[in-house]
């Protein structure tokens, strides 16, 4: 049997939050960086969640929702394996040395993204990709140790 109208409406509201973020706080992505939506996914289980993927040809950004918080992952546009995504927190740590994994909806992450998107594109350029991937994997292992011991 299908989902109830209430469950579908709640899930679509979650997806709407992603789209509202892109229309409001994320407008600079398409207005200043030529990003366009290339994929979206809606998953109705557990109250509904979803993701929207954007690219400008150099970098891909995936905005997704978990437990009512928005997050952003980054990868090179040329890199397609599922495990090649890196959280904005890891990329920020790589660029600034500052740790932290706050949700995207925090103002500090939106400001970081607006100020550092060009640097992020440089990190994920083909000529820098191997070094960037290696550094991100190392930081991900360190973060895992910090969080889980």
Secondary structure by P-SEA (a helix, b strand, c coil): ccccaaaaaaaaaaaaaaaaaaaccccccccccbbbbcbbbbbcccccccbbbbbcccbbbbbbccccbbbbbbbbcccccccccccaaaaaaaacccccccccccaaaaaaaaacaaaaaaaacccaaaaaaaaaaaaaaaaaaaacc
